[in-house]
Amino acid sequence: MRYDFNGPMTCDQVPGCPDTTHFQAHLGVAARWYANNHLFFRPAADVHYVHNLFEFGSKWVPRFSVGVGYSFGR
């Protein structure tokens, strides 16, 4: 079975598999918190809404992450 999130889904080997497409909307937010003048932490939250996503029980797909970075200059 192959899932193509940009076009129709093909599932030749699975009986009763619906032919559908997945439209995705994405929203994300992030912020930088500086530990000193150069070192920062960047927590982020993303949420995806996927139309016709029935394989996982929810159409909402959240994602959380934290990045660590170093900025050069001012």
PyMOL Python script that loads the backbone (N, CA, C, O; Angstrom):
from pymol import cmd

cmd.read_pdbstr("""\
ATOM      1  N   MET A   1       0.850  -1.158   0.000  1.00  0.00           N
ATOM      2  CA  MET A   1       0.000   0.000   0.000  1.00  0.00           C
ATOM      3  C   MET A   1       0.904   1.231   0.000  1.00  0.00           C
ATOM      4  O   MET A   1       1.910   1.274   0.708  1.00  0.00           O
ATOM      5  N   ARG A   2       0.539   2.219  -0.793  1.00  0.00           N
ATOM      6  CA  ARG A   2       1.332   3.435  -0.894  1.00  0.00           C
ATOM      7  C   ARG A   2       0.431   4.631  -0.629  1.00  0.00           C
ATOM      8  O   ARG A   2      -0.643   4.749  -1.219  1.00  0.00           O
ATOM      9  N   TYR A   3       0.868   5.516   0.257  1.00  0.00           N
ATOM     10  CA  TYR A   3       0.119   6.731   0.555  1.00  0.00           C
ATOM     11  C   TYR A   3       0.814   7.901  -0.125  1.00  0.00           C
ATOM     12  O   TYR A   3       1.989   8.169   0.127  1.00  0.00           O
ATOM     13  N   ASP A   4       0.094   8.581  -0.969  1.00  0.00           N
ATOM     14  CA  ASP A   4       0.613   9.752  -1.635  1.00  0.00           C
ATOM     15  C   ASP A   4      -0.202  10.936  -1.144  1.00  0.00           C
ATOM     16  O   ASP A   4      -1.361  11.089  -1.532  1.00  0.00           O
ATOM     17  N   PHE A   5       0.380  11.776  -0.297  1.00  0.00           N
ATOM     18  CA  PHE A   5      -0.374  12.856   0.325  1.00  0.00           C
ATOM     19  C   PHE A   5      -0.603  14.037  -0.609  1.00  0.00           C
ATOM     20  O   PHE A   5      -1.277  14.992  -0.225  1.00  0.00           O
ATOM     21  N   ASN A   6      -0.070  14.001  -1.805  1.00  0.00           N
ATOM     22  CA  ASN A   6      -0.312  15.061  -2.777  1.00  0.00           C
ATOM     23  C   ASN A   6      -1.290  14.638  -3.867  1.00  0.00           C
ATOM     24  O   ASN A   6      -1.684  15.469  -4.686  1.00  0.00           O
ATOM     25  N   GLY A   7      -1.677  13.421  -3.900  1.00  0.00           N
ATOM     26  CA  GLY A   7      -2.567  12.943  -4.948  1.00  0.00           C
ATOM     27  C   GLY A   7      -3.371  11.752  -4.468  1.00  0.00           C
ATOM     28  O   GLY A   7      -3.447  11.494  -3.267  1.00  0.00           O
ATOM     29  N   PRO A   8      -3.970  11.027  -5.391  1.00  0.00           N
ATOM     30  CA  PRO A   8      -4.792   9.884  -4.993  1.00  0.00           C
ATOM     31  C   PRO A   8      -3.976   8.790  -4.310  1.00  0.00           C
ATOM     32  O   PRO A   8      -2.785   8.624  -4.575  1.00  0.00           O
ATOM     33  N   MET A   9      -4.626   8.067  -3.448  1.00  0.00           N
ATOM     34  CA  MET A   9      -3.999   6.966  -2.741  1.00  0.00           C
ATOM     35  C   MET A   9      -4.252   5.694  -3.530  1.00  0.00           C
ATOM     36  O   MET A   9      -5.385   5.417  -3.923  1.00  0.00           O
ATOM     37  N   THR A  10      -3.212   4.927  -3.761  1.00  0.00           N
ATOM     38  CA  THR A  10      -3.377   3.658  -4.451  1.00  0.00           C
ATOM     39  C   THR A  10      -3.183   2.534  -3.455  1.00  0.00           C
ATOM     40  O   THR A  10      -2.208   2.519  -2.704  1.00  0.00           O
ATOM     41  N   CYS A  11      -4.100   1.607  -3.453  1.00  0.00           N
ATOM     42  CA  CYS A  11      -3.992   0.465  -2.548  1.00  0.00           C
ATOM     43  C   CYS A  11      -4.543  -0.755  -3.266  1.00  0.00           C
ATOM     44  O   CYS A  11      -5.661  -1.201  -3.005  1.00  0.00           O
ATOM     45  N   ASP A  12      -3.746  -1.279  -4.165  1.00  0.00           N
ATOM     46  CA  ASP A  12      -4.175  -2.398  -4.991  1.00  0.00           C
ATOM     47  C   ASP A  12      -4.332  -3.693  -4.197  1.00  0.00           C
ATOM     48  O   ASP A  12      -5.161  -4.533  -4.549  1.00  0.00           O
ATOM     49  N   GLN A  13      -3.553  -3.867  -3.136  1.00  0.00           N
ATOM     50  CA  GLN A  13      -3.538  -5.130  -2.420  1.00  0.00           C
ATOM     51  C   GLN A  13      -4.484  -5.170  -1.229  1.00  0.00           C
ATOM     52  O   GLN A  13      -4.612  -6.213  -0.588  1.00  0.00           O
ATOM     53  N   VAL A  14      -5.151  -4.061  -0.915  1.00  0.00           N
ATOM     54  CA  VAL A  14      -6.023  -4.006   0.250  1.00  0.00           C
ATOM     55  C   VAL A  14      -7.468  -3.906  -0.219  1.00  0.00           C
ATOM     56  O   VAL A  14      -7.847  -2.913  -0.839  1.00  0.00           O
ATOM     57  N   PRO A  15      -8.290  -4.931   0.069  1.00  0.00           N
ATOM     58  CA  PRO A  15      -9.686  -4.857  -0.363  1.00  0.00           C
ATOM     59  C   PRO A  15     -10.463  -3.813   0.428  1.00  0.00           C
ATOM     60  O   PRO A  15     -10.290  -3.696   1.641  1.00  0.00           O
ATOM     61  N   GLY A  16     -11.308  -3.064  -0.244  1.00  0.00           N
ATOM     62  CA  GLY A  16     -12.136  -2.072   0.407  1.00  0.00           C
ATOM     63  C   GLY A  16     -11.413  -0.789   0.748  1.00  0.00           C
ATOM     64  O   GLY A  16     -11.952   0.037   1.483  1.00  0.00           O
ATOM     65  N   CYS A  17     -10.216  -0.597   0.240  1.00  0.00           N
ATOM     66  CA  CYS A  17      -9.460   0.608   0.522  1.00  0.00           C
ATOM     67  C   CYS A  17     -10.026   1.752  -0.310  1.00  0.00           C
ATOM     68  O   CYS A  17     -10.109   1.639  -1.533  1.00  0.00           O
ATOM     69  N   PRO A  18     -10.421   2.861   0.338  1.00  0.00           N
ATOM     70  CA  PRO A  18     -11.017   3.961  -0.421  1.00  0.00           C
ATOM     71  C   PRO A  18      -9.971   4.745  -1.197  1.00  0.00           C
ATOM     72  O   PRO A  18      -8.817   4.855  -0.783  1.00  0.00           O
ATOM     73  N   ASP A  19     -10.390   5.279  -2.314  1.00  0.00           N
ATOM     74  CA  ASP A  19      -9.526   6.133  -3.113  1.00  0.00           C
ATOM     75  C   ASP A  19      -9.804   7.573  -2.703  1.00  0.00           C
ATOM     76  O   ASP A  19     -10.866   8.113  -3.013  1.00  0.00           O
ATOM     77  N   THR A  20      -8.852   8.201  -2.006  1.00  0.00           N
ATOM     78  CA  THR A  20      -9.075   9.532  -1.459  1.00  0.00           C
ATOM     79  C   THR A  20      -7.811  10.369  -1.571  1.00  0.00           C
ATOM     80  O   THR A  20      -6.733   9.843  -1.850  1.00  0.00           O
ATOM     81  N   THR A  21      -7.943  11.653  -1.357  1.00  0.00           N
ATOM     82  CA  THR A  21      -6.791  12.548  -1.327  1.00  0.00           C
ATOM     83  C   THR A  21      -6.708  13.200   0.044  1.00  0.00           C
ATOM     84  O   THR A  21      -7.701  13.272   0.768  1.00  0.00           O
ATOM     85  N   HIS A  22      -5.529  13.671   0.390  1.00  0.00           N
ATOM     86  CA  HIS A  22      -5.291  14.306   1.679  1.00  0.00           C
ATOM     87  C   HIS A  22      -4.867  15.749   1.451  1.00  0.00           C
ATOM     88  O   HIS A  22      -3.833  16.001   0.832  1.00  0.00           O
ATOM     89  N   PHE A  23      -5.653  16.693   1.943  1.00  0.00           N
ATOM     90  CA  PHE A  23      -5.286  18.105   1.942  1.00  0.00           C
ATOM     91  C   PHE A  23      -4.755  18.437   3.326  1.00  0.00           C
ATOM     92  O   PHE A  23      -5.328  18.011   4.329  1.00  0.00           O
ATOM     93  N   GLN A  24      -3.662  19.196   3.390  1.00  0.00           N
ATOM     94  CA  GLN A  24      -3.035  19.478   4.670  1.00  0.00           C
ATOM     95  C   GLN A  24      -2.938  20.984   4.908  1.00  0.00           C
ATOM     96  O   GLN A  24      -2.530  21.736   4.022  1.00  0.00           O
ATOM     97  N   ALA A  25      -3.311  21.411   6.095  1.00  0.00           N
ATOM     98  CA  ALA A  25      -3.105  22.788   6.543  1.00  0.00           C
ATOM     99  C   ALA A  25      -2.138  22.751   7.720  1.00  0.00           C
ATOM    100  O   ALA A  25      -2.205  21.848   8.554  1.00  0.00           O
ATOM    101  N   HIS A  26      -1.248  23.721   7.788  1.00  0.00           N
ATOM    102  CA  HIS A  26      -0.182  23.708   8.792  1.00  0.00           C
ATOM    103  C   HIS A  26      -0.126  25.057   9.502  1.00  0.00           C
ATOM    104  O   HIS A  26      -0.247  26.108   8.874  1.00  0.00           O
ATOM    105  N   LEU A  27       0.058  25.012  10.821  1.00  0.00           N
ATOM    106  CA  LEU A  27       0.241  26.215  11.624  1.00  0.00           C
ATOM    107  C   LEU A  27       1.371  25.942  12.609  1.00  0.00           C
ATOM    108  O   LEU A  27       1.388  24.905  13.271  1.00  0.00           O
ATOM    109  N   GLY A  28       2.302  26.867  12.701  1.00  0.00           N
ATOM    110  CA  GLY A  28       3.423  26.677  13.606  1.00  0.00           C
ATOM    111  C   GLY A  28       3.790  27.960  14.322  1.00  0.00           C
ATOM    112  O   GLY A  28       3.556  29.059  13.820  1.00  0.00           O
ATOM    113  N   VAL A  29       4.367  27.805  15.501  1.00  0.00           N
ATOM    114  CA  VAL A  29       4.807  28.954  16.285  1.00  0.00           C
ATOM    115  C   VAL A  29       6.110  28.563  16.998  1.00  0.00           C
ATOM    116  O   VAL A  29       6.283  27.424  17.431  1.00  0.00           O
ATOM    117  N   ALA A  30       7.027  29.548  17.105  1.00  0.00           N
ATOM    118  CA  ALA A  30       8.305  29.305  17.772  1.00  0.00           C
ATOM    119  C   ALA A  30       8.773  30.607  18.427  1.00  0.00           C
ATOM    120  O   ALA A  30       8.339  31.693  18.043  1.00  0.00           O
ATOM    121  N   ALA A  31       9.647  30.488  19.400  1.00  0.00           N
ATOM    122  CA  ALA A  31      10.208  31.650  20.090  1.00  0.00           C
ATOM    123  C   ALA A  31      11.658  31.359  20.447  1.00  0.00           C
ATOM    124  O   ALA A  31      12.039  30.209  20.667  1.00  0.00           O
ATOM    125  N   ARG A  32      12.454  32.406  20.501  1.00  0.00           N
ATOM    126  CA  ARG A  32      13.852  32.263  20.930  1.00  0.00           C
ATOM    127  C   ARG A  32      14.016  32.843  22.316  1.00  0.00           C
ATOM    128  O   ARG A  32      13.572  33.958  22.594  1.00  0.00           O
ATOM    129  N   TRP A  33      14.660  32.075  23.190  1.00  0.00           N
ATOM    130  CA  TRP A  33      15.026  32.547  24.521  1.00  0.00           C
ATOM    131  C   TRP A  33      16.541  32.462  24.633  1.00  0.00           C
ATOM    132  O   TRP A  33      17.134  31.390  24.521  1.00  0.00           O
ATOM    133  N   TYR A  34      17.148  33.620  24.856  1.00  0.00           N
ATOM    134  CA  TYR A  34      18.607  33.696  24.925  1.00  0.00           C
ATOM    135  C   TYR A  34      19.099  33.410  26.336  1.00  0.00           C
ATOM    136  O   TYR A  34      18.614  33.999  27.303  1.00  0.00           O
ATOM    137  N   ALA A  35      20.069  32.499  26.451  1.00  0.00           N
ATOM    138  CA  ALA A  35      20.717  32.197  27.729  1.00  0.00           C
ATOM    139  C   ALA A  35      21.801  33.244  28.018  1.00  0.00           C
ATOM    140  O   ALA A  35      22.020  33.611  29.172  1.00  0.00           O
ATOM    141  N   ASN A  36      22.475  33.720  26.970  1.00  0.00           N
ATOM    142  CA  ASN A  36      23.419  34.838  27.054  1.00  0.00           C
ATOM    143  C   ASN A  36      23.333  35.588  25.726  1.00  0.00           C
ATOM    144  O   ASN A  36      22.330  35.455  25.025  1.00  0.00           O
ATOM    145  N   ASN A  37      24.338  36.364  25.360  1.00  0.00           N
ATOM    146  CA  ASN A  37      24.263  37.164  24.131  1.00  0.00           C
ATOM    147  C   ASN A  37      24.237  36.336  22.850  1.00  0.00           C
ATOM    148  O   ASN A  37      23.815  36.843  21.811  1.00  0.00           O
ATOM    149  N   HIS A  38      24.666  35.099  22.890  1.00  0.00           N
ATOM    150  CA  HIS A  38      24.761  34.296  21.669  1.00  0.00           C
ATOM    151  C   HIS A  38      23.995  32.972  21.719  1.00  0.00           C
ATOM    152  O   HIS A  38      23.423  32.564  20.709  1.00  0.00           O
ATOM    153  N   LEU A  39      23.970  32.299  22.855  1.00  0.00           N
ATOM    154  CA  LEU A  39      23.341  30.983  22.976  1.00  0.00           C
ATOM    155  C   LEU A  39      21.843  31.133  23.213  1.00  0.00           C
ATOM    156  O   LEU A  39      21.419  31.876  24.099  1.00  0.00           O
ATOM    157  N   PHE A  40      21.039  30.416  22.409  1.00  0.00           N
ATOM    158  CA  PHE A  40      19.592  30.506  22.577  1.00  0.00           C
ATOM    159  C   PHE A  40      18.938  29.133  22.498  1.00  0.00           C
ATOM    160  O   PHE A  40      19.500  28.184  21.952  1.00  0.00           O
ATOM    161  N   PHE A  41      17.749  29.057  23.052  1.00  0.00           N
ATOM    162  CA  PHE A  41      16.887  27.878  22.985  1.00  0.00           C
ATOM    163  C   PHE A  41      15.640  28.269  22.201  1.00  0.00           C
ATOM    164  O   PHE A  41      15.127  29.376  22.364  1.00  0.00           O
ATOM    165  N   ARG A  42      15.157  27.380  21.364  1.00  0.00           N
ATOM    166  CA  ARG A  42      14.028  27.692  20.492  1.00  0.00           C
ATOM    167  C   ARG A  42      12.963  26.596  20.583  1.00  0.00           C
ATOM    168  O   ARG A  42      13.001  25.639  19.810  1.00  0.00           O
ATOM    169  N   PRO A  43      12.011  26.723  21.517  1.00  0.00           N
ATOM    170  CA  PRO A  43      10.893  25.779  21.542  1.00  0.00           C
ATOM    171  C   PRO A  43       9.921  26.102  20.407  1.00  0.00           C
ATOM    172  O   PRO A  43       9.731  27.263  20.047  1.00  0.00           O
ATOM    173  N   ALA A  44       9.311  25.057  19.852  1.00  0.00           N
ATOM    174  CA  ALA A  44       8.387  25.234  18.737  1.00  0.00           C
ATOM    175  C   ALA A  44       7.230  24.255  18.868  1.00  0.00           C
ATOM    176  O   ALA A  44       7.380  23.153  19.397  1.00  0.00           O
ATOM    177  N   ALA A  45       6.079  24.681  18.377  1.00  0.00           N
ATOM    178  CA  ALA A  45       4.892  23.824  18.337  1.00  0.00           C
ATOM    179  C   ALA A  45       4.278  23.937  16.944  1.00  0.00           C
ATOM    180  O   ALA A  45       4.087  25.039  16.432  1.00  0.00           O
ATOM    181  N   ASP A  46       3.978  22.814  16.345  1.00  0.00           N
ATOM    182  CA  ASP A  46       3.350  22.754  15.031  1.00  0.00           C
ATOM    183  C   ASP A  46       2.104  21.893  15.134  1.00  0.00           C
ATOM    184  O   ASP A  46       2.068  20.912  15.877  1.00  0.00           O
ATOM    185  N   VAL A  47       1.093  22.269  14.387  1.00  0.00           N
ATOM    186  CA  VAL A  47      -0.104  21.447  14.298  1.00  0.00           C
ATOM    187  C   VAL A  47      -0.494  21.361  12.825  1.00  0.00           C
ATOM    188  O   VAL A  47      -0.502  22.362  12.108  1.00  0.00           O
ATOM    189  N   HIS A  48      -0.813  20.157  12.395  1.00  0.00           N
ATOM    190  CA  HIS A  48      -1.242  19.899  11.025  1.00  0.00           C
ATOM    191  C   HIS A  48      -2.674  19.380  11.064  1.00  0.00           C
ATOM    192  O   HIS A  48      -3.004  18.511  11.871  1.00  0.00           O
ATOM    193  N   TYR A  49      -3.511  19.909  10.201  1.00  0.00           N
ATOM    194  CA  TYR A  49      -4.851  19.361  10.007  1.00  0.00           C
ATOM    195  C   TYR A  49      -4.850  18.704   8.637  1.00  0.00           C
ATOM    196  O   TYR A  49      -4.589  19.360   7.629  1.00  0.00           O
ATOM    197  N   VAL A  50      -5.144  17.401   8.599  1.00  0.00           N
ATOM    198  CA  VAL A  50      -5.103  16.641   7.359  1.00  0.00           C
ATOM    199  C   VAL A  50      -6.509  16.132   7.056  1.00  0.00           C
ATOM    200  O   VAL A  50      -7.041  15.281   7.769  1.00  0.00           O
ATOM    201  N   HIS A  51      -7.105  16.667   5.983  1.00  0.00           N
ATOM    202  CA  HIS A  51      -8.442  16.257   5.555  1.00  0.00           C
ATOM    203  C   HIS A  51      -8.395  14.807   5.067  1.00  0.00           C
ATOM    204  O   HIS A  51      -7.455  14.418   4.373  1.00  0.00           O
ATOM    205  N   ASN A  52      -9.383  14.026   5.418  1.00  0.00           N
ATOM    206  CA  ASN A  52      -9.504  12.605   5.037  1.00  0.00           C
ATOM    207  C   ASN A  52      -8.429  11.719   5.664  1.00  0.00           C
ATOM    208  O   ASN A  52      -8.145  10.647   5.129  1.00  0.00           O
ATOM    209  N   LEU A  53      -7.835  12.120   6.753  1.00  0.00           N
ATOM    210  CA  LEU A  53      -6.853  11.269   7.438  1.00  0.00           C
ATOM    211  C   LEU A  53      -7.604  10.376   8.414  1.00  0.00           C
ATOM    212  O   LEU A  53      -7.980  10.810   9.503  1.00  0.00           O
ATOM    213  N   PHE A  54      -7.815   9.144   8.024  1.00  0.00           N
ATOM    214  CA  PHE A  54      -8.565   8.196   8.848  1.00  0.00           C
ATOM    215  C   PHE A  54      -7.690   7.062   9.355  1.00  0.00           C
ATOM    216  O   PHE A  54      -8.148   6.251  10.159  1.00  0.00           O
ATOM    217  N   GLU A  55      -6.446   6.984   8.908  1.00  0.00           N
ATOM    218  CA  GLU A  55      -5.582   5.857   9.260  1.00  0.00           C
ATOM    219  C   GLU A  55      -5.138   5.880  10.720  1.00  0.00           C
ATOM    220  O   GLU A  55      -4.793   4.831  11.264  1.00  0.00           O
ATOM    221  N   PHE A  56      -5.137   7.045  11.368  1.00  0.00           N
ATOM    222  CA  PHE A  56      -4.576   7.159  12.706  1.00  0.00           C
ATOM    223  C   PHE A  56      -5.582   7.594  13.759  1.00  0.00           C
ATOM    224  O   PHE A  56      -5.200   7.797  14.911  1.00  0.00           O
ATOM    225  N   GLY A  57      -6.843   7.743  13.409  1.00  0.00           N
ATOM    226  CA  GLY A  57      -7.867   8.046  14.391  1.00  0.00           C
ATOM    227  C   GLY A  57      -8.096   9.517  14.666  1.00  0.00           C
ATOM    228  O   GLY A  57      -9.024   9.862  15.397  1.00  0.00           O
ATOM    229  N   SER A  58      -7.279  10.397  14.103  1.00  0.00           N
ATOM    230  CA  SER A  58      -7.458  11.828  14.317  1.00  0.00           C
ATOM    231  C   SER A  58      -6.985  12.572  13.080  1.00  0.00           C
ATOM    232  O   SER A  58      -6.037  12.149  12.418  1.00  0.00           O
ATOM    233  N   LYS A  59      -7.642  13.674  12.771  1.00  0.00           N
ATOM    234  CA  LYS A  59      -7.232  14.500  11.637  1.00  0.00           C
ATOM    235  C   LYS A  59      -6.198  15.543  12.054  1.00  0.00           C
ATOM    236  O   LYS A  59      -5.612  16.207  11.199  1.00  0.00           O
ATOM    237  N   TRP A  60      -5.969  15.693  13.356  1.00  0.00           N
ATOM    238  CA  TRP A  60      -5.014  16.655  13.894  1.00  0.00           C
ATOM    239  C   TRP A  60      -3.706  15.953  14.234  1.00  0.00           C
ATOM    240  O   TRP A  60      -3.709  14.934  14.925  1.00  0.00           O
ATOM    241  N   VAL A  61      -2.596  16.489  13.756  1.00  0.00           N
ATOM    242  CA  VAL A  61      -1.281  15.902  14.001  1.00  0.00           C
ATOM    243  C   VAL A  61      -0.398  16.966  14.653  1.00  0.00           C
ATOM    244  O   VAL A  61       0.092  17.855  13.957  1.00  0.00           O
ATOM    245  N   PRO A  62      -0.180  16.900  15.976  1.00  0.00           N
ATOM    246  CA  PRO A  62       0.676  17.889  16.638  1.00  0.00           C
ATOM    247  C   PRO A  62       2.146  17.468  16.620  1.00  0.00           C
ATOM    248  O   PRO A  62       2.466  16.284  16.515  1.00  0.00           O
ATOM    249  N   ARG A  63       3.029  18.460  16.725  1.00  0.00           N
ATOM    250  CA  ARG A  63       4.464  18.185  16.812  1.00  0.00           C
ATOM    251  C   ARG A  63       5.100  19.255  17.683  1.00  0.00           C
ATOM    252  O   ARG A  63       4.820  20.441  17.509  1.00  0.00           O
ATOM    253  N   PHE A  64       5.948  18.852  18.612  1.00  0.00           N
ATOM    254  CA  PHE A  64       6.642  19.761  19.510  1.00  0.00           C
ATOM    255  C   PHE A  64       8.134  19.496  19.405  1.00  0.00           C
ATOM    256  O   PHE A  64       8.563  18.348  19.292  1.00  0.00           O
ATOM    257  N   SER A  65       8.927  20.572  19.441  1.00  0.00           N
ATOM    258  CA  SER A  65      10.379  20.408  19.351  1.00  0.00           C
ATOM    259  C   SER A  65      11.077  21.528  20.105  1.00  0.00           C
ATOM    260  O   SER A  65      10.485  22.566  20.400  1.00  0.00           O
ATOM    261  N   VAL A  66      12.364  21.294  20.415  1.00  0.00           N
ATOM    262  CA  VAL A  66      13.215  22.296  21.060  1.00  0.00           C
ATOM    263  C   VAL A  66      14.543  22.293  20.313  1.00  0.00           C
ATOM    264  O   VAL A  66      15.145  21.240  20.104  1.00  0.00           O
ATOM    265  N   GLY A  67      14.990  23.472  19.917  1.00  0.00           N
ATOM    266  CA  GLY A  67      16.269  23.612  19.248  1.00  0.00           C
ATOM    267  C   GLY A  67      17.222  24.422  20.101  1.00  0.00           C
ATOM    268  O   GLY A  67      16.805  25.264  20.896  1.00  0.00           O
ATOM    269  N   VAL A  68      18.501  24.158  19.928  1.00  0.00           N
ATOM    270  CA  VAL A  68      19.556  24.914  20.605  1.00  0.00           C
ATOM    271  C   VAL A  68      20.412  25.537  19.506  1.00  0.00           C
ATOM    272  O   VAL A  68      20.806  24.861  18.555  1.00  0.00           O
ATOM    273  N   GLY A  69      20.699  26.841  19.644  1.00  0.00           N
ATOM    274  CA  GLY A  69      21.471  27.509  18.595  1.00  0.00           C
ATOM    275  C   GLY A  69      22.464  28.507  19.153  1.00  0.00           C
ATOM    276  O   GLY A  69      22.457  28.838  20.339  1.00  0.00           O
ATOM    277  N   TYR A  70      23.310  28.971  18.264  1.00  0.00           N
ATOM    278  CA  TYR A  70      24.310  29.971  18.589  1.00  0.00           C
ATOM    279  C   TYR A  70      24.289  31.021  17.498  1.00  0.00           C
ATOM    280  O   TYR A  70      24.408  30.679  16.321  1.00  0.00           O
ATOM    281  N   SER A  71      24.143  32.282  17.849  1.00  0.00           N
ATOM    282  CA  SER A  71      24.115  33.352  16.855  1.00  0.00           C
ATOM    283  C   SER A  71      25.432  34.118  16.881  1.00  0.00           C
ATOM    284  O   SER A  71      25.973  34.423  17.943  1.00  0.00           O
ATOM    285  N   PHE A  72      25.927  34.417  15.701  1.00  0.00           N
ATOM    286  CA  PHE A  72      27.170  35.171  15.558  1.00  0.00           C
ATOM    287  C   PHE A  72      26.833  36.647  15.371  1.00  0.00           C
ATOM    288  O   PHE A  72      25.788  36.971  14.807  1.00  0.00           O
ATOM    289  N   GLY A  73      27.678  37.524  15.823  1.00  0.00           N
ATOM    290  CA  GLY A  73      27.431  38.956  15.659  1.00  0.00           C
ATOM    291  C   GLY A  73      26.509  39.475  16.739  1.00  0.00           C
ATOM    292  O   GLY A  73      26.453  38.929  17.840  1.00  0.00           O
ATOM    293  N   ARG A  74      25.790  40.529  16.418  1.00  0.00           N
ATOM    294  CA  ARG A  74      24.894  41.152  17.410  1.00  0.00           C
ATOM    295  C   ARG A  74      23.618  40.398  17.559  1.00  0.00           C
ATOM    296  O   ARG A  74      22.759  40.787  18.351  1.00  0.00           O
TER     297      ARG A  74
END
""", "prot")
cmd.dss("prot")
cmd.show_as("cartoon", "prot")
cmd.util.cbc("prot")
cmd.orient("prot")
